[in-house]
Amino acid sequence: MGAIGRQTINTTQRLKSLRELMRKPEFDVKVFVVPSEDEHFSEYPAEADKRRGFISGFNGSAGCAVVTLKDAFLFTDGRYFLQAEQQLDENWTLMKQGLPDVPTWQEFLSKHLEEGIRIGVDPTLIVASEAVSLRKSLRTRDSELVTLTQNPVDVVWGTERPQRPKNRVFALATEYAGEQFSIKLKRIRGEMAKKNAAATAVTLLDEVAWLFNLRGSDIDFNPVFFAYAIVTRDSAVLFVDEGQLDDSVKIHLGQEVCVRPYEDFLSYLRSLATDALVKKDEPVLLGDKTNLAVVEALGEENVIIMPSPVAALKAIKNSIEIEGFRRCHIRDGVALARYFAWLEQQLNSGEKVDEYQGAKQLAKFRS
């Protein structure tokens, strides 16, 4: 959830600049959709990826902005009605999803806007399967879902947009992971063989971290880092900012994993398709949360979208991981017992402990 008390931001100039871009030939759209997600559909996006918060002023964790050449709409659910009413300025109409007769943003695009229009999206920020469904519904009104090569909100944000974190990545020892990453790669290739797949693309940050036994801190509250991966029958490529990898991580990855810049991922996929290294009868396996840009880079005919094979393997914990969970719960239980003892002592001595003080002390015991 966002910070509820944040002051309302005047979005007049931001929306004006966005609409000017929407009218330009390189964009040429009458509607632009600004979701909450990043390219990896992280639960907690980095500040640089909070585009919907920037353009609308609403910083709740769930919602979608739809901007037309004249109006702006913010769709969110019942958890955020009060917060959105406090944070949105007069430029915005709050769409209270879940209430009678209030459409979802997808229904709004396909049923409540004029017909025969171009609706722009950033293809890296929409799930491929969702885009397919949306395109189908838009065709009934002769409208088109247009994928843009540049996000106009990023252009409006300009130099004020925060930089993405590039924190140090570190290797997770096998004594904690319970399995070498080379074994995990072998298991993924076994899943590929069942589908006669030439490769698997891994796009979710937790799956990349698990697969290579690596951890990071680019996303708050999650031990992950910005990266993609491609696993083929005989190679593995990790797309990450190499400056985040110290010598110990490079030794950990060894010769089995090729490291390439994070920004090269989509162009690398295009080269696989162009060079016919992947094709209809030897496709790429994609998880069902893969973004549309990945599918467009490979070609829809060259992919199989399915529940992620990495997620399926990751979900079954080995004995070392299970023991790690147990130890973690024991440590947390000790911290909680210490907190209860502290709280009882404070109350018995006549002290008044408010919610903030209690939470702060509990965090101290757990740290």
Secondary structure by P-SEA (a helix, b strand, c coil): ccccccccccaaaaaaaaaaaaacccccccbbbbccccccccccccccccccccccccccccbbbbbcccbbbbbbccccaaaaaacccccbbbbbccccccccaaaaaccccccbbbbbbccccccaaaaaaaaaaaaaaccccccccccaaaaaaccccccccccbbbbbccccccccaaaaaaaaaaaaaaacccccccccaaaaaaaaccccccccccccccccccccccbbbbbcccccccaaaaaaaccccccccccaaaaaaaaaaaaccccccbbbbbcccccaaaaaaaccccccccccaaaaaaacccaaaaaaaaaaaaaaaaaaaaaaaaaaaaaaacccccaaaaaaaaaaaac
